[in-house]
Amino acid sequence: MRGTIVKGIAGFYYVKEEGPRQAALPVSWDKQKPEKKAEAEAAGRYGRGKLQAAKELVPGESGLASSRTSGSFERRIWQCKARGLFKKEGVTPAVGDLVEFELGEGQEDDGLITEILPRKNQFIRPPIANVDCFAVVMAAAHPKPNLAVADKFLVMAEKSGTDVIFCINKVDLAKPEAVERLMAIYAPVYPVVCLSGASGVGVEELKQLMTGKRTALAGPSGVGKSTLLNCLIPGALAETGDVSHKTKRGKHTTRHSELFDLGGKTMIFDTPGFTSFDILEADEEELQHLYPEFLPYLGSCRYDDCRHIKEPDCAVRRAVEEGRICQQRYASYASQLAQIQEKRRY
């Protein structure tokens, strides 16, 4: 059988099979083995056992206590483990992986992932794969937008070969000039959506841009990614948290990676965040190609190996001086290049 890993937790992988099929009757929560109830509860909305797929666990008075099927035909979700050979080969399954898997013989037996199909891209922290698009989320206010961090996320997206949507969230909490400043910087380069996760403003526009893609929400903690996820997928019940008054930064509320299916080949990754990723994997020569607004000017500098910092007759710097490239974006490039050069020394 073939399917996609939609969640991974505690050594188990939840695989959604390809193609519609008849939904199975759900297994009663009370009939599960007592020692495995905690594992199933920790796994969230995906239950344990192969006949528990194609249903949604519904919170009751004592936690996840009852269930309902969501339709006559569903793609079922199977709890699986990975072959031991993967560990020997240094390969770890990731949410988003397309895999081949086998079912266990008994109802209480886990399935087995036997093969991980070739990946479009992959990320280590968090462990996800096959991302088509990054929705880079920054708050217009609360917390104050960190443009250096935003540009690191954008470089990561460019390096991984994905589409990009730049999301300005919490527009309802910001002054109009703060939103306009972000628009002026990023709208010439990327599709930009102004959003309010609290009120739902802009959510339908974002959905349209995500149609047919596997999109990952990326951005610092506190910018409202979990609130947006709850707007995009009613019933996802992503935990939301407040912004720390002391640090003005968000408190992490997502604890594991998960892939939600919106239908029509549109899927959304919810992850603990890319706040600890190593952005400086690009080398000196590559970095300039990861700023799309630089591309029309590359090859027009006096020197073929121009880094666009102090070299004479630099076409990129000339474009900055003439206002054709945003000064703020150029400053981010120069800062990242300095970090790459410093890292290389050691």
C-alpha positions as CSV (number, residue, x, y, z in Angstrom):
1,M,0.0,0.0,0.0
2,R,1.1,3.6,-0.6
3,G,0.3,6.6,1.5
4,T,1.5,9.9,3.1
5,I,2.8,10.3,6.6
6,V,0.6,12.9,8.2
7,K,1.9,12.7,11.8
8,G,4.8,11.3,13.7
9,I,4.9,11.0,17.5
10,A,6.7,8.7,20.0
11,G,8.2,6.4,17.3
12,F,4.8,5.9,15.5
13,Y,3.9,7.2,12.1
14,Y,0.4,7.8,11.0
15,V,0.0,7.1,7.3
16,K,-2.9,8.3,5.2
17,E,-3.5,5.8,2.4
18,E,-3.9,6.9,-1.2
19,G,-7.2,6.8,-2.9
20,P,-10.8,6.8,-1.4
21,R,-12.1,3.6,0.0
22,Q,-15.0,2.4,2.2
23,A,-14.7,3.7,5.7
24,A,-14.3,1.1,8.4
25,L,-16.4,0.8,11.5
26,P,-14.6,2.5,14.4
27,V,-13.1,0.4,17.2
28,S,-14.4,1.4,20.6
29,W,-12.0,3.5,22.7
30,D,-12.8,1.4,25.7
31,K,-11.8,-1.8,23.9
32,Q,-8.2,-0.7,23.4
33,K,-5.5,-2.2,25.5
34,P,-5.2,-0.2,28.7
35,E,-1.4,0.3,28.4
36,K,-1.8,1.8,25.0
37,K,-4.5,4.3,25.8
38,A,-1.9,6.9,26.8
39,E,-0.1,6.5,23.5
40,A,-3.4,6.9,21.6
41,E,-4.3,10.0,23.6
42,A,-0.9,11.5,23.0
43,A,-1.3,10.8,19.3
44,G,-4.2,13.3,19.3
45,R,-7.0,12.9,16.8
46,Y,-5.5,9.8,15.2
47,G,-6.5,6.7,17.1
48,R,-4.7,3.4,17.5
49,G,-5.4,0.3,15.5
50,K,-6.1,-0.1,11.8
51,L,-9.9,0.0,12.1
52,Q,-9.8,3.3,14.0
53,A,-8.8,5.2,10.9
54,A,-11.3,7.1,8.8
55,K,-12.8,8.6,11.9
56,E,-12.3,11.6,14.1
57,L,-11.9,11.3,17.8
58,V,-14.1,13.8,19.5
59,P,-13.4,15.4,22.9
60,G,-15.7,14.2,25.6
61,E,-16.0,14.8,29.3
62,S,-13.1,12.5,30.0
63,G,-10.9,13.5,27.0
64,L,-11.0,11.6,23.7
65,A,-13.9,9.4,24.6
66,S,-16.1,9.0,21.6
67,S,-15.9,8.9,17.8
68,R,-17.7,9.6,14.6
69,T,-17.1,8.8,11.0
70,S,-16.7,11.8,8.7
71,G,-18.3,10.2,5.6
72,S,-19.1,6.9,3.8
73,F,-15.8,7.0,1.9
74,E,-12.5,8.1,3.5
75,R,-8.9,7.5,3.1
76,R,-8.0,5.7,6.2
77,I,-5.1,6.5,8.5
78,W,-2.9,3.6,9.8
79,Q,-0.6,3.6,12.7
80,C,2.8,2.3,11.5
81,K,6.4,1.7,12.6
82,A,9.4,2.1,10.4
83,R,11.7,-0.7,9.3
84,G,14.8,-1.2,11.4
85,L,16.8,-0.9,8.2
86,F,16.0,2.8,8.0
87,K,17.8,3.4,11.3
88,K,20.9,1.5,10.2
89,E,21.0,3.6,7.0
90,G,20.6,6.8,8.9
91,V,17.2,7.5,7.4
92,T,14.3,8.8,9.5
93,P,10.7,9.0,8.1
94,A,9.3,12.5,8.1
95,V,5.8,14.0,8.0
96,G,5.0,14.6,4.4
97,D,6.9,11.5,3.1
98,L,5.2,9.4,0.5
99,V,5.8,5.8,1.6
100,E,5.1,2.2,0.9
101,F,3.7,0.3,3.8
102,E,2.3,-3.1,4.8
103,L,-0.5,-3.9,7.2
104,G,0.0,-6.0,10.3
105,E,-1.7,-9.4,10.6
106,G,-3.9,-8.6,13.6
107,Q,-6.1,-5.7,14.6
108,E,-3.7,-4.6,17.3
109,D,-0.6,-5.0,15.1
110,D,1.0,-1.9,13.8
111,G,1.6,-1.4,10.1
112,L,5.2,-1.3,8.8
113,I,6.7,1.4,6.5
114,T,8.9,-0.5,4.0
115,E,10.0,2.2,1.7
116,I,10.4,6.0,1.6
117,L,9.9,7.3,-2.0
118,P,12.2,10.0,-3.4
119,R,11.7,13.4,-1.7
120,K,11.3,16.8,-3.3
121,N,13.0,18.4,-0.3
122,Q,13.4,17.7,3.4
123,F,14.0,19.5,6.6
124,I,15.6,18.3,9.8
125,R,14.1,20.8,12.3
126,P,11.2,20.2,12.1
127,P,11.3,16.8,10.3
128,I,9.0,17.4,7.3
129,A,9.4,16.6,3.6
130,N,7.9,17.4,0.2
131,V,6.9,21.0,0.9
132,D,5.5,22.8,-2.2
133,C,5.1,26.2,-0.6
134,F,6.1,28.2,2.5
135,A,3.6,30.6,3.9
136,V,6.0,32.9,5.8
137,V,4.1,34.5,8.6
138,M,5.1,37.7,10.3
139,A,3.0,39.8,12.7
140,A,2.5,43.4,11.9
141,A,2.5,44.0,15.7
142,H,2.7,42.1,18.9
143,P,5.4,40.9,18.5
144,K,7.2,43.6,16.5
145,P,8.3,42.2,13.1
146,N,11.9,41.0,12.9
147,L,12.7,41.5,9.2
148,A,16.1,39.8,9.5
149,V,14.4,36.6,10.7
150,A,11.7,37.0,7.9
151,D,14.4,37.2,5.3
152,K,16.1,34.0,6.7
153,F,12.8,32.1,6.3
154,L,12.6,33.4,2.7
155,V,16.1,32.3,1.9
156,M,15.3,28.9,3.3
157,A,12.2,28.7,1.1
158,E,14.2,29.7,-2.0
159,K,16.9,27.2,-1.3
160,S,14.4,24.4,-0.9
161,G,12.8,25.2,-4.3
162,T,9.3,26.0,-2.9
163,D,6.8,28.7,-3.7
164,V,6.4,31.5,-1.2
165,I,3.5,33.4,0.2
166,F,4.3,36.3,2.6
167,C,1.7,36.6,5.3
168,I,1.3,39.8,7.3
169,N,-0.8,38.7,10.3
170,K,-2.5,40.7,13.1
171,V,-3.2,43.6,10.8
172,D,-6.1,44.5,13.2
173,L,-3.5,45.2,15.9
174,A,-1.1,47.3,13.9
175,K,-1.1,50.9,12.7
176,P,-1.7,51.2,8.9
177,E,1.8,52.6,8.3
178,A,3.3,49.4,9.8
179,V,1.4,47.2,7.4
180,E,2.3,49.5,4.5
181,R,6.0,49.3,5.3
182,L,5.9,45.5,5.1
183,M,4.0,45.7,1.9
184,A,6.5,48.0,0.4
185,I,9.4,45.7,1.2
186,Y,7.9,42.3,0.2
187,A,5.0,42.9,-2.3
188,P,7.4,43.6,-5.2
189,V,9.0,40.2,-4.6
190,Y,6.3,37.8,-3.3
191,P,2.6,37.4,-3.2
192,V,1.5,39.1,0.1
193,V,-1.7,38.5,2.1
194,C,-2.8,40.8,4.9
195,L,-4.5,38.7,7.6
196,S,-6.2,38.7,11.0
197,G,-6.3,35.2,12.4
198,A,-8.6,36.6,15.1
199,S,-11.3,37.9,12.8
200,G,-10.6,35.7,9.7
201,V,-9.7,38.7,7.4
202,G,-7.7,37.5,4.4
203,V,-8.0,33.8,5.2
204,E,-10.0,33.0,2.0
205,E,-7.4,34.8,-0.1
206,L,-4.7,32.7,1.6
207,K,-6.6,29.5,0.9
208,Q,-6.8,30.4,-2.8
209,L,-3.0,30.8,-3.0
210,M,-2.5,27.5,-1.3
211,T,-4.8,25.5,-3.5
212,G,-3.3,22.3,-4.8
213,K,-0.1,22.6,-2.8
214,R,1.4,21.2,0.4
215,T,2.1,24.4,2.4
216,A,4.1,24.8,5.6
217,L,3.4,27.7,7.9
218,A,6.8,29.2,8.9
219,G,7.6,32.1,11.2
220,P,8.7,33.0,14.7
221,S,6.7,32.0,17.7
222,G,3.9,34.4,18.7
223,V,3.0,35.6,15.1
224,G,-0.3,33.7,15.2
225,K,0.5,30.5,13.1
226,S,-1.7,28.3,15.3
227,T,-4.6,30.8,15.2
228,L,-4.3,30.9,11.4
229,L,-4.3,27.1,11.2
230,N,-7.5,27.0,13.2
231,C,-9.0,29.4,10.7
232,L,-7.8,27.4,7.7
233,I,-8.9,24.1,9.2
234,P,-11.9,24.3,11.5
235,G,-11.6,21.5,14.0
236,A,-7.8,21.3,13.9
237,L,-7.9,22.6,17.4
238,A,-4.2,23.8,17.3
239,E,-3.3,25.1,20.7
240,T,-2.7,28.8,20.8
241,G,-0.7,30.8,23.3
242,D,-0.2,34.4,24.4
243,V,2.8,36.6,23.7
244,S,5.1,36.8,26.7
245,H,4.9,40.3,28.2
246,K,8.5,40.0,29.3
247,T,10.2,39.1,26.0
248,K,7.4,40.3,23.6
249,R,7.9,36.9,21.9
250,G,5.4,34.1,21.5
251,K,5.2,31.0,23.6
252,H,5.6,27.8,21.6
253,T,2.2,26.1,21.3
254,T,2.7,23.4,18.6
255,R,4.6,20.4,19.9
256,H,4.8,18.1,16.9
257,S,4.5,18.2,13.2
258,E,1.2,17.3,11.5
259,L,-0.1,17.4,7.9
260,F,-3.8,18.4,7.5
261,D,-5.7,17.6,4.3
262,L,-8.1,20.3,3.0
263,G,-9.1,18.2,0.0
264,G,-8.3,18.8,-3.7
265,K,-4.6,18.0,-3.1
266,T,-4.4,21.0,-0.7
267,M,-2.5,20.2,2.5
268,I,-1.1,22.2,5.4
269,F,1.8,21.4,7.6
270,D,1.6,22.4,11.2
271,T,5.0,22.3,12.9
272,P,6.7,23.3,16.2
273,G,8.4,26.0,14.2
274,F,11.5,26.6,12.2
275,T,13.0,28.9,14.8
276,S,16.2,26.8,15.3
277,F,17.0,26.0,11.7
278,D,20.5,26.6,10.3
279,I,19.9,29.2,7.6
280,L,23.5,29.5,6.7
281,E,23.8,26.3,4.7
282,A,23.9,28.5,1.5
283,D,27.4,29.3,0.4
284,E,28.7,32.7,-0.6
285,E,28.1,32.3,-4.3
286,E,24.6,30.7,-3.9
287,L,23.2,33.3,-1.5
288,Q,22.8,36.0,-4.2
289,H,20.6,33.7,-6.2
290,L,18.2,33.2,-3.3
291,Y,17.1,36.9,-3.4
292,P,14.8,36.9,-6.5
293,E,15.0,40.7,-6.9
294,F,18.8,40.3,-7.5
295,L,18.4,38.0,-10.4
296,P,17.9,40.5,-13.3
297,Y,21.2,42.1,-12.3
298,L,23.5,39.1,-11.8
299,G,26.0,38.8,-14.5
300,S,26.0,42.6,-15.2
301,C,28.7,43.4,-12.5
302,R,32.3,44.2,-13.6
303,Y,33.6,41.1,-11.8
304,D,32.1,37.6,-12.3
305,D,32.7,36.7,-8.7
306,C,31.1,40.0,-7.4
307,R,29.6,39.6,-3.9
308,H,27.9,43.0,-4.2
309,I,29.4,44.5,-1.1
310,K,32.4,46.8,-1.9
311,E,33.2,45.9,-5.5
312,P,33.3,48.7,-8.1
313,D,30.7,48.8,-10.9
314,C,28.3,46.4,-9.1
315,A,24.9,46.2,-10.8
316,V,23.1,45.0,-7.7
317,R,24.4,47.9,-5.6
318,R,23.5,50.3,-8.3
319,A,19.9,48.9,-8.4
320,V,19.8,49.5,-4.6
321,E,21.0,53.1,-5.0
322,E,18.4,53.7,-7.7
323,G,15.5,52.2,-5.6
324,R,15.0,49.2,-7.8
325,I,16.0,46.9,-4.9
326,C,14.8,47.5,-1.4
327,Q,17.5,48.8,0.9
328,Q,16.2,46.7,3.8
329,R,16.4,43.5,1.7
330,Y,19.9,44.4,0.6
331,A,20.9,44.9,4.2
332,S,19.6,41.4,5.1
333,Y,21.6,40.0,2.2
334,A,24.8,41.7,3.4
335,S,24.3,40.6,7.0
336,Q,23.7,37.0,5.9
337,L,26.7,37.0,3.7
338,A,28.8,38.2,6.6
339,Q,27.5,35.4,8.7
340,I,28.3,32.8,6.1
341,Q,31.9,34.2,5.7
342,E,32.4,34.3,9.5
343,K,31.2,30.7,9.8
344,R,33.5,29.6,7.0
345,R,36.5,30.9,9.0
346,Y,35.8,28.4,11.7
